[in-house]
Amino acid sequence: MLSLVMMRVLVIKPISITAWLRLKKDMQRLNTTLGLMYGMGQDYKSAHMWFNIAVENGIPRAIKGRDIAAKEMTPSQIEKAQDMAREWMAEHQ
C-alpha cells in the first residue's frame, strides 16, 4: 500500500526501485522510532499506536514494543490506540 508521502515523491520526481525501497524502509523505521519516543515519554497510547503502524508496515520487532506499552494500559486505552492506528493508516496510506 502506498503512503501519501511516497506517492508524492513518485509524482514529483521518478526514482529508481532501489531508492523506492530505501524510502519505504526509512518510513518503516520512523514508525518504530516514534513508538519508542512516545513510550519513553510514557504516552503509552501514542506509543502503542505507532508500534501498531510499524507492525502493519512490515517491522515485526515492533510487536515487542507494542506489548510493553500494552502492559501499562487499560483495555479501553488499548482499544483507543488501535482505533487511532487504523484511522492514521486509512488517512495516510
N, C-alpha and C positions, 0 to 999 in steps of 0.2 A: 504494500500500500504506500503510495507516495505521500510525503508530507507536503504541506503548502510551501514550506521553505525550499524543499528540494525541487518542486515543480517550478518555482520562480527562478531558481538557478538555471534550470534547463531552458526555460523560455528566454531568459536574458542572455545567456551565453552557453552554447552547447559545450559539453565536456566529455572527456573520454570515459569509458566504462571503469577504468582504474580510479579516476578522480571521483566518479559517482560512488563507487564502493567505499572509498575513503571518507567521503562526506556522510554516507549512511552510517558508517562505523562511528564517526565523530558524534553524530546525533544520538546514537545509542549510548555512548559513554556519557554524554551530557545528562541524559535521563537518570543514569545511575549516580552521577555526581550530585545532582540536585537532591536525590533521595538521601544521600549521605549528609549533605549540608543541612537539610531540614531536620533530619534525625538528631544531629549533633546539637541543634538549637532546641530540641525537644518539642518540635512541632510535628508530632508523630502522624497526624492525619495527612499533612502535606508530604511527609517522607513516604508514607505508605502509598499515596497517590503516584509519586514519581517512580517508586520501585515497581509498582504495577505497570506503568507505562514502559519502563525499561524491559520488564519481562516480556510484555507483548511485542516489543521491538527486537527481541532476539537475544537478550542478555540473561541467561538462566541464573547466573550468580546473584542477580538482584533479588531472587526468591529469598535468600537468607536475610538480606536487609529488610525486606517486607515482613518476614516472620518476626524479626527482632522488634520492629516498630509495632506490630500487631500485639505483642505481649504487653505493651504499655497502654493499650487502647481498650475501650469498651466495645461490645459488639455493634452498638449504634455508630460509634466513631469509625469502625472498620467499614461498615456499610456506606457511610457518607464518603469515605476515602475512595471506595470502589466506584461510587457514583461520580465523584469528581474525575477519576481517571477515565471513565467511559465518556464523560462529557468532553474532556480535553481531547481524547483520541478522535471523537466524532468531529470536533471542530478543526483540528489541526492535521489530520491525516487522511 
